[in-house]
Amino acid sequence: MEERRVTNAEQAGMAHGRMGWLEADPLKFFSGAAERNKEDIVAVLLKYLGALESGLVLELGSGSGQHVQRFAQALPRIQFQPTEFAGHPSPRAEKQEVARILGSIAAYCAGSANVMPPQEQDATVLAASALVADEAVDAMVSINIIHVSPPAVLQGILAGAGAKLKPGGLLVLYGPFQRDGVITGEGNQRFQVMLQELDASFGIRDITEVKAQAAPFGLSLLEEIHIESSNNYINVFHKGQAGSGSL
C-alpha cells in the first residue's frame, strides 16, 4: 500500500492506525484501517449480494468513504446510502465536523453512479428515521463502530435493522468481538483497557450478548468470519421472515 501523508497524528485513530486528512487531497479523510480491511468486507458482500440484479445497502458510520467507494465499485447493480454522525469517540482527535466528513465521502464516491449523496444519521434513532423506508433495505453495514460507541448505538443499529431490512435482509458488523467474557489476543486485550479508560461505556462487545440483543428484532447470526490478520470478525446477521421489533 502506498504511503499516504496525513495532517494529524496516528494516535488520533483510536488504535485503528494512521488516520487524517490527506495532504495531497485535503477534501478526503484517510483511514489506514479502512484501506486494510475493505477487501475482506467486500468479499462478504459479494458472497451474499453479488447475484442481486438490484438492491439497497445502508452503511452506518461510513467514515472517510473508502469503504463505500470500494463496495459500490464491486457491486455496480446495488445502490449504496452512506451516512455519518457528528462527533468523534477519541478525545485525542479533533471533534468530527459532520459536513466535512460527509464531504470526504462525496469526494471518494465522485463518479460512482450507484452511491447516493451521504447523509447525517444518528444510529440510535435509525428505526424511526425517514432516511430509508421500512423493510426497503437489502443489507446494512457497520464497520468499527459499536466498540467505540455507547451501548445505545448498538441497540439502535439492531432496532434499525429490524425495522429497515427487508425480510431475509442482512446486517453486517465488523470489528473486534469477545465471546462469553473472553477477549483473545494481547492486542485486543490492551485495546479494551484503552477503550474503557476513554469512556466506561465503550468496549469490545460480546458476540453472545449481541446475539441475545438482536433476537427480539428478528435477527439471528448467520455467519461469523474471523479475520486472522487483524483479529477482528465479520458477523453477518439475517432478518427472519417474521417480525421486525422496535425499541
Buried (B, 14 or more C-beta within 10 A) or exposed (E): EEEBEBEBEEEBBBBBBBBBBBEEEEEBBBBBBBBBBBEBBBEBBEEBBEEBEEBBBBBBBBBBBBBBBBBBEBBEEBBBBBBBBEEBBBEEBEEBEBEEBBBBBBBBBEEBEBBBEBBEBBBBEBBEBEBBEBBEBBBBBBBBBBBBBBBBBBBBBBBBBBBBBBEEBBBBBBBBBBEEEEBEEEEBEEBBEEBEEBBEEBBBBBBBBBBEBBBBBBBEBBBBBEBEEBBBBBBBBBBBEEEBBEB
